[in-house]
Amino acid sequence: MGFTPTELSSRKKKIPKTRIATLPKPSIGLGDLIAKVATPIARFLRLPCIDKKTNELKPESPCQKRKEALNKIRAT
């Protein structure tokens, strides 16, 4: 049980074409890349730029300010 080429083309026209949504790539800044390596080291060295409660950089720390400055330079 097959379709003739004309029947097949008419059936294809009736099927709605849907677009697959593509998500944008998350942009990672140079500061984020460096922080992935440097934060565990800073945590091990018990540097004051790491918040003891969250284990993340303190927002007011010089380390966070450097990270934000480096994030302006986009890595690919």
Residue pairs with C-beta under 8 A, 6 or more apart in sequence:
3 11
27 74
28 75
29 67
29 70
29 71
29 72
29 73
29 74
29 75
30 70
30 71
30 73
30 74
30 75
31 66
31 67
31 68
31 69
31 70
31 71
31 73
32 67
32 71
33 75
34 67
34 70
35 57
35 67
38 63
39 50
39 55
39 56
39 57
42 49
42 50
42 63
43 50
43 55
47 63
48 58
48 61
49 57
49 58
49 61
49 62
49 63
49 64
50 56
50 57
50 58
51 57
51 58
57 63
57 64
57 67
58 64
